[in-house]
Amino acid sequence: MSKLRGFSAVHRLAVGTLVALLMLASGAQGSSTERVLYSFQGGNDGAKPAGGVLFDKAGNLYGTTSSGGPNCSKEDGCGTVYQLTPQGGGWTETVLYAFMGKSQNDGNFPNGGLVFDQDGNLYGVTGYGGSGNCVLVEEDVGCGTVFELMPNGSTWTETILYSFQGGKDGYLPVGNLTFDTKGNLYGATFFGGGYGVCDQGIYPYCGTIFELSPPTHKGGAWTEKVLHSFKNGADGANPNGGLVFDAEGVLYGTTVYGGGKGCNSDAGDGCGSVFQLKPPARKGGSWIHTVLYRFKASGDGGNPAAGVIFGQKGALYGTTATGGQGESGTVFQLKPKRGGAWSETILYALTDGNDGADPMAGLIFDNERNLYGTASMGGASHRGTVFQVGPPPTWTYTVLYGFTGSSDGSGPAASLIFDGAGNLYGTTQYGGGGQGCYGGCGTVFEVTP
């Protein structure tokens, strides 16, 4: 079996090219059109967008690049937060903040998307940087941060809300953050937490789910609390972030590895899991972790690389980057059953043909209950696809767009969003018109179904 590797020195999840299968439906090719809104150049403007994009009320788009910017090494840069503004039929990019790295106690390598609070401030994570002392390949790269960007007229001010220290508090935060109704932030670290051995011991421990609470008085410090530390056993290993709440305040998410045997890799054992965390019944108590489903890979999904979303009647929907009978990834549904068990249905298994392979992003619904997502590889040109699955109960799979790897982009690995007219927006990690990166520096794109 090809291995899904953990975060390594090249700072990203990588997935091997996998073999083909066809399950439940054939991958039809749609007639959608794609438009590149911006191609990153790999210099001060940023490179390799790490997460997706989000809109503000004025129709501007916001996102992060994992590298590029004017600070840190000339080869990579520490990454940026950017804004795209519609202007004269095109889009103009503005770098809102360029990270400065460990030497400045600042973040480095933002590796997830952004979230807004009610006041228009932006929040996200960087995988490295900060004040913590974490060593990777004999270099102190820092353990990662949670940051806030606050608009101040035409400029934005950055504040590091928390610097991870790499022990029990976590190391290498990933994915998107999630707010609760009280203004607390929730997220995941891929490593750290104090338990388990993952990634052959290169990184310490197997990840955490954390809560970050705002200060009780102005100017105070945010407080971090670890809600669960993964052990790389039956409970899972290496959580993804992108957590979701249900109406009762229960958190749901996925782990890339762990949960059992069957998908051995450099990073951890097991094919991954879907889990829930129930808040404590009394103040000061512990959150209760329960595995809802453990992936088995053979004929099943394996290694979910993104979180889940809710559908009707409490069902959960997501993707796996590997698994299915041909090991090219799946789109799955989990339904709660009586007695607390959950049943899995594979809605579609990708073939590594024209339909795509290795979906590493989460899903979104439209008003007709169709699901939309991206496959980071595969497609007619083997550069990834944008796809639709649905509507139920047939769950027909349709490729809306297949990337060519040239000016249109390559390697979409982040969740999509809609605008008010039903157009889809997302990012590719590679491709585009930028000349500052091998294989292109990535794009922000629009797909009109």
Summary of the structure (lengths in Angstrom):
residues: 449
radius of gyration: 20.1
end to end distance: 35.0
largest distance: 57.4
contacts: 1805
relative contact order: 0.15
helix: 3%
strand: 45%
